[in-house]
């Protein structure tokens, strides 16, 4: 693995418990963790969880709803990785065009990274599709992940001056 290519900082998020959202649905709540801690995988530190702001950006907040500084999250939880887009598509959902991009994320090997987890990178939440231990050497993970843009495709088709 060429470690010099790992120029991005990513944060792994582990599902911890379920909460009820505004629509009455039970959904998992995600919490950042340090993947290099000893097994079993422990979620350490204060109660910090993933949520989304009014613009749809993924952000971390304390359990009481106060914002958790992104720079502090990078210092506490991030690992080196390389994030590169592979493909994109548009599809119709609820009579709106949505944008979905598939990414390949490379990082050094960490045990217990699973598709149930999420990745936070650059205020974007990525859903993990697959995790591959390249060459079964426990040196490099190749993660295929999807980012669904919260904006519709129509949002991008308008003039920038509006």
RATA-V120411 format. One record per residue. PHI is phi in degrees with one decimal (NA if undefined). OMEGA is omega as a letter, one per 20 degrees, with the letter a starting at -180 (none if undefined). D_FIRST is the distance of its C-alpha to the first C-alpha in whole Angstrom. Layout:
PHI_OMEGA_D_FIRST ; PHI_OMEGA_D_FIRST
This chain:
NA_r_0 ; -91.0_a_4 ; -67.2_r_6 ; -68.6_r_9 ; -80.9_a_9 ; -80.5_a_10 ; -103.4_r_13 ; -105.5_r_15 ; -109.4_a_17 ; -119.6_r_18 ; -122.9_r_20 ; -82.5_r_20 ; -122.9_a_24 ; -110.4_r_25 ; -67.5_a_29 ; -111.2_a_31 ; -149.8_r_35 ; -107.0_r_37 ; -130.6_r_39 ; -99.0_a_42 ; -84.8_a_41 ; -63.5_a_44 ; -97.4_r_45 ; 83.1_r_45 ; -88.4_r_42 ; -90.4_a_40 ; -129.2_r_36 ; -71.1_r_34 ; -108.7_a_33 ; -106.6_a_29 ; -131.9_r_28 ; -69.2_r_25 ; -148.3_r_24 ; -97.6_a_21 ; -69.5_a_19 ; -93.4_r_18 ; -70.9_a_22 ; -60.9_r_23 ; -72.2_i_24 ; -69.9_a_26 ; -57.8_a_24 ; -112.1_r_27 ; -90.2_a_28 ; -103.6_r_29 ; 83.8_a_31 ; -74.8_r_33 ; -78.4_r_34 ; -121.3_a_32 ; -132.8_r_32 ; -82.7_r_30 ; -148.3_r_33 ; -129.4_r_34 ; -83.7_a_36 ; -65.4_r_39 ; -89.8_r_37 ; 90.1_r_34 ; -75.6_r_31 ; -76.0_r_29 ; -137.5_r_30 ; -103.0_r_31 ; -135.2_r_34 ; -70.9_a_36 ; -58.2_r_38 ; -85.4_r_41 ; 95.0_r_39 ; -73.2_a_39 ; -65.3_r_36 ; -104.7_a_33 ; -59.0_a_31 ; -63.2_r_28 ; -64.0_r_27 ; -67.2_r_28 ; -62.7_r_26 ; -63.4_a_23 ; -67.2_a_24 ; -79.4_a_24 ; -121.9_a_22 ; -77.9_r_19 ; -128.8_r_15 ; -77.2_r_13 ; -156.8_r_11 ; -127.1_a_12 ; -109.7_r_15 ; -139.2_r_16 ; -70.4_r_19 ; -107.0_a_19 ; -156.3_r_23 ; -138.0_r_26 ; -154.4_r_30 ; -116.6_r_33 ; -146.4_a_35 ; -95.9_r_39 ; -139.8_a_39 ; 53.8_r_42 ; 60.8_r_44 ; -132.0_r_41 ; -78.6_r_38 ; -115.0_r_35 ; -110.8_r_31 ; -131.7_a_28 ; -121.8_r_25 ; -97.6_a_22 ; -120.9_r_18 ; -109.0_a_15 ; -118.4_r_13 ; -108.8_r_9 ; -153.2_r_9 ; -69.0_a_8 ; -71.7_r_10 ; -131.9_r_14 ; -71.8_r_17 ; 64.3_r_20 ; -85.3_a_18 ; -128.9_r_21 ; -65.5_r_22 ; -73.2_a_25 ; -85.5_r_23 ; -126.8_r_23 ; -126.8_r_21 ; -109.1_r_22 ; -144.9_r_21 ; 53.2_a_23 ; 59.2_r_27 ; -120.4_r_25 ; -98.9_r_25 ; -111.7_r_23 ; -90.9_a_24 ; -76.0_r_21 ; -96.6_r_22 ; -149.6_r_19 ; -126.9_a_16 ; -117.3_r_14 ; -88.9_a_12 ; -60.9_r_10 ; 58.8_r_11 ; 52.7_a_13 ; -99.3_a_11 ; 57.0_r_11 ; -114.5_a_7 ; -138.4_r_7 ; -105.6_r_10 ; -115.7_a_11 ; -112.5_r_14 ; -99.3_a_17 ; -137.7_a_20 ; -119.6_r_23 ; -117.1_r_25 ; -99.0_a_29 ; -70.4_a_30 ; -76.3_r_34 ; -84.3_r_35 ; -85.6_r_37 ; -62.9_r_37 ; -63.3_r_40 ; -62.0_a_39 ; -90.9_a_37 ; -85.9_a_40 ; -76.5_r_43 ; -73.2_r_43 ; -72.5_a_42 ; -79.2_a_45 ; -72.1_none_46
